[in-house]
Amino acid sequence: MSLWDSVSDLELRLDHYELERRESVTPSGWTRVTTTVVFTGEDETGQGEDVTYESELHDDVPDELMLAGTWSLEDFSYRLNEFEELGEGYRRWAFESAALDLALRQSETGLGEALGRHERPVRFVVSTRAAPERWLEFAPELEFKLDAETDWDRALLGRLRELGRVRVVDLKAYYRGTSVDLAPDPELYRAVAEELPDAIIEDAWLEDGLREAVAGAEDRLSFDAPVHSLKDLDDLPLEPRWLNIKPSRFGTVRELLDTIEACEERGISMYGGGQYELGPGRLHIQRLASIFYPDGPNDVAPHEYNEGEPREGLPQSPLPAATGPGLS
């Protein structure tokens, strides 16, 4: 039985839903806005989080869709296909994950149990552009996922190597028109591959002669931004040995589970990623990590890491395994 078949017949009984807007000013001064979709039925609630990045788009999240009724999870997903305003990505995932959460809670079942899997403690890394040394002063065992920057040189990379705590370097070559764009640079790619020989290299551009810059590091290449579906995985310029799974990118529960299953069958190692969630979405990505890739360098650190400077008292890795019904 496929992963999707294990949950597609789950029944959910939905009476109504509401929206909850969340806002948080990040340490960099950017205001993050998300919308939580709250499904209610039979004295249970299921939640999903819309992590659309454009703040103004949270002003028009649909709040009066005709969704009440009793559905299988599969039939409910088909119903959502009828609403163009949900799209195929972040917003659709909010409604799909709320439905899955509600169905699991109404059946008094955790996601791992429904899938025939066990939840395990989750190893996490801290994603940062800041100097990791500042974090290590407070938590010397932390591991990191670092966004590469244009001014990185071999001296800096050598210092990072000596720390022995960098697990992933994100080259962000697939972003366009955002504040995190990083133009492909063969010298930077070559330096990262050589100076950090144990780090996973995420989202490197492999066209226009760039592939030669990471020659010899093919078994460490990972992809994130270009993969929203199993088809996207199949269309990559090479079959990666690693994949960053961000559930909200996939839109539907089925697309997410089909892609995870394909990775398992092909021997592609996975790790979880987040979208600066402010609400239940953060717990969702942690639970999925606990089921499918608990030992990966998961970029699913608790929300406290997004709320200020390095400090004492932050949760440490690994996170305890999730328990109880639902998706969180």
C-alpha positions in Angstrom: 0.0 0.0 0.0 1.3 3.4 -0.9 1.7 6.2 1.6 -1.1 8.1 0.0 -3.4 5.0 0.1 -2.7 4.7 3.8 -4.5 8.0 4.5 -6.7 8.8 1.5 -9.7 7.0 3.0 -9.5 8.9 6.3 -12.8 10.5 7.0 -13.2 14.1 8.1 -16.4 15.8 9.1 -16.2 19.6 8.6 -18.7 22.0 10.1 -17.0 25.3 9.4 -13.6 27.0 9.2 -12.0 30.2 10.3 -8.9 32.1 9.5 -6.3 33.5 11.9 -3.7 36.0 10.8 -0.3 36.1 12.4 2.4 38.7 12.1 6.0 38.8 13.5 8.8 41.3 12.9 11.9 39.4 12.2 15.3 40.3 13.6 16.2 41.7 10.1 13.2 44.1 10.3 11.1 42.2 7.8 7.4 41.6 8.9 6.4 38.0 8.3 2.7 37.4 7.8 1.0 34.0 7.7 -2.6 32.8 7.8 -3.8 29.8 9.8 -6.7 27.9 8.4 -8.7 26.3 11.3 -11.2 23.5 10.5 -13.8 22.6 13.1 -16.0 19.5 13.2 -17.3 17.2 16.0 -15.5 19.2 18.7 -12.1 18.8 17.1 -10.0 21.2 15.2 -7.5 20.8 12.4 -5.1 23.5 11.4 -2.9 24.4 8.4 -0.8 27.4 7.7 -0.6 29.5 4.5 3.0 30.7 4.3 2.6 32.8 1.2 5.5 35.4 1.4 3.7 38.4 0.0 2.1 40.1 3.0 -0.7 41.7 0.9 -1.9 38.4 -0.4 -3.0 37.4 3.1 -5.7 40.1 2.8 -7.7 37.9 0.4 -7.5 34.3 1.8 -10.9 32.9 1.0 -13.1 32.6 4.1 -16.4 31.4 2.7 -15.7 28.4 0.6 -18.4 25.7 0.6 -16.5 22.9 2.3 -18.8 21.7 5.1 -19.7 18.0 5.0 -18.4 14.5 5.5 -15.6 13.6 3.2 -12.8 11.1 2.7 -9.5 12.9 2.5 -9.2 12.0 -1.2 -12.7 13.4 -2.0 -12.0 16.5 0.0 -8.8 17.1 -2.0 -10.8 16.7 -5.3 -13.3 19.3 -3.9 -10.5 21.8 -3.4 -9.5 21.4 -7.0 -12.7 23.3 -7.8 -11.4 26.6 -6.2 -8.9 28.4 -8.4 -8.3 30.9 -5.7 -6.4 28.2 -3.7 -3.8 27.7 -6.4 -1.4 24.8 -6.3 1.1 25.8 -3.7 1.3 27.4 -0.2 -2.4 28.3 0.1 -3.6 24.9 -1.1 -1.3 23.2 1.4 -2.9 25.2 4.2 -6.3 23.8 3.4 -5.0 20.3 2.7 -2.9 20.1 5.9 -5.8 21.4 7.9 -8.0 18.6 6.5 -5.4 15.9 7.2 -4.9 17.3 10.8 -8.7 17.2 11.4 -9.2 13.8 9.9 -6.4 12.4 12.1 -7.8 14.0 15.2 -11.3 12.8 14.6 -10.0 9.3 14.2 -7.8 9.7 17.3 -4.7 8.8 15.2 -1.3 10.2 14.8 0.2 10.6 11.4 2.9 8.0 12.0 0.4 5.4 13.1 -1.8 6.1 10.1 1.1 5.6 7.8 2.4 2.5 9.6 5.6 4.4 10.7 7.2 5.4 14.0 7.9 9.0 15.0 11.5 9.4 16.3 13.5 12.3 17.8 14.3 15.0 15.2 17.8 16.3 14.6 17.7 19.9 13.5 20.1 22.5 12.2 19.9 26.3 12.6 19.6 28.2 9.3 21.4 31.5 9.5 23.4 34.1 7.5 24.9 35.4 10.8 28.3 34.1 12.1 27.6 30.7 13.6 30.3 31.3 16.2 27.8 33.5 18.0 25.3 30.6 18.4 28.0 28.2 19.4 28.8 30.4 22.4 25.5 29.4 23.9 25.0 25.9 22.4 28.3 24.4 21.3 26.6 21.3 19.8 24.4 23.2 17.3 24.7 22.4 13.6 24.0 24.8 10.8 22.6 25.4 7.4 24.2 28.5 5.9 23.1 30.7 3.1 26.2 31.4 1.0 27.0 35.0 0.3 28.9 36.8 -2.5 31.8 37.9 -0.3 32.7 34.4 1.0 36.3 33.6 0.4 38.5 30.6 1.1 39.7 32.1 4.4 36.2 32.3 5.7 35.3 28.9 4.4 38.4 27.5 6.2 37.2 29.0 9.5 33.8 27.4 8.9 35.4 24.0 8.2 37.4 24.2 11.4 34.1 24.7 13.4 33.0 21.3 12.1 29.3 22.2 12.5 28.2 23.2 9.0 26.0 20.5 7.5 24.4 22.3 4.5 25.4 25.3 2.3 22.5 26.8 0.3 23.6 28.4 -3.0 20.1 29.7 -3.7 20.6 29.6 -7.5 16.9 29.1 -8.3 15.5 32.2 -6.8 14.7 35.1 -9.0 13.7 38.7 -8.0 13.9 38.0 -4.2 16.1 39.4 -1.5 18.0 36.1 -1.2 19.0 35.7 -4.9 22.6 34.6 -5.3 24.0 34.7 -8.9 25.8 31.5 -9.9 29.6 31.9 -9.4 31.9 29.1 -10.4 34.7 30.3 -8.1 32.3 30.3 -5.1 30.9 26.9 -6.0 34.4 25.4 -6.3 35.5 26.9 -3.0 32.5 25.6 -1.2 32.9 22.1 -2.6 36.6 22.0 -1.8 36.7 23.8 1.6 33.6 22.2 3.1 34.1 18.6 1.9 31.5 17.1 4.2 28.7 19.7 3.6 25.6 19.1 1.5 25.5 21.6 -1.3 21.9 22.8 -2.0 20.5 24.5 -5.1 23.6 24.9 -7.2 23.0 26.0 -10.8 24.4 23.2 -13.0 24.0 24.8 -16.4 26.2 27.3 -18.3 29.4 25.5 -17.3 28.7 25.6 -13.6 28.5 21.8 -13.3 32.3 21.5 -13.6 32.7 23.8 -10.6 31.2 21.1 -8.3 32.8 18.1 -10.1 33.6 15.4 -7.5 30.9 16.6 -5.2 27.9 15.1 -7.1 27.0 12.9 -4.2 26.5 15.9 -2.0 24.2 17.9 -4.3 20.7 18.6 -3.0 17.7 20.5 -4.4 15.0 22.6 -2.8 13.5 25.5 -4.6 12.9 23.8 -8.0 11.0 20.8 -6.6 7.3 21.2 -6.0 6.2 17.7 -7.3 7.4 14.3 -8.3 7.6 15.5 -11.9 9.9 18.3 -10.8 12.1 15.7 -9.2 12.2 13.7 -12.4 13.1 16.8 -14.4 16.2 17.8 -12.4 19.5 17.9 -14.4 20.7 14.9 -12.4 19.2 12.5 -9.9 20.3 14.0 -6.6 21.4 12.0 -3.6 19.7 14.5 -1.3 16.4 16.5 -1.3 15.2 19.3 0.9 11.5 18.5 1.6 9.4 21.6 2.2 5.8 20.3 2.5 4.1 23.6 1.7 5.7 23.7 -1.7 3.9 20.5 -2.8 0.3 21.9 -2.4 -1.4 18.6 -1.8 -0.9 15.8 0.7 -0.8 13.3 -2.2 2.0 15.1 -4.1 4.1 15.3 -1.0 3.7 11.7 0.0 4.3 10.5 -3.6 7.5 12.4 -3.8 8.7 11.2 -0.4 7.9 7.6 -1.4 9.8 8.0 -4.7 12.8 9.3 -2.8 12.8 6.3 -0.5 12.6 3.9 -3.5 15.4 5.7 -5.3 17.7 6.0 -2.3 17.6 9.7 -2.2 18.2 11.0 1.3 15.9 13.7 2.6 15.8 16.4 5.2 13.1 18.9 6.1 12.9 22.6 5.4 10.7 25.4 6.7 9.1 28.6 5.4 9.4 30.8 8.5 6.1 29.5 9.8 4.6 31.4 12.7 1.9 28.9 13.7 1.0 25.2 13.4 3.0 24.7 10.2 6.2 24.6 12.1 5.0 21.7 14.2 3.8 20.0 11.0 7.2 20.0 9.4 8.8 18.7 12.6 6.3 15.8 12.7 6.9 14.9 9.1 10.6 15.0 9.8 10.2 12.7 12.8 8.5 10.1 10.5 10.5 10.2 7.3 14.0 11.8 7.9 14.6 12.2 11.6 18.4 11.9 11.3 18.8 14.4 8.4 20.1 17.9 8.8 16.6 19.2 9.2 16.0 22.9 8.8 13.1 22.7 11.2 14.5 24.4 14.3 11.8 25.5 16.9 10.4 29.0 16.3 12.4 30.5 19.1 15.4 30.5 16.8 13.6 33.0 14.5 12.7 35.3 17.3 15.9 37.0 18.4 19.7 36.9 18.9 21.6 33.9 20.2 20.8 33.4 23.9 20.6 30.9 26.7 17.6 28.5 27.1 16.8 27.6 23.5 15.5 24.1 22.7 18.3 21.8 21.7 18.6 19.1 19.1 17.2 16.5 18.9 13.6 17.4 19.5 11.5 14.8 21.3 9.4 12.6 19.1 5.9 13.9 18.5 3.0 12.1 20.2 -0.7 12.2 20.1 -3.3 12.4 17.3 -3.1 14.8 14.4 -0.3 16.3 12.3 1.3 18.5 15.0 
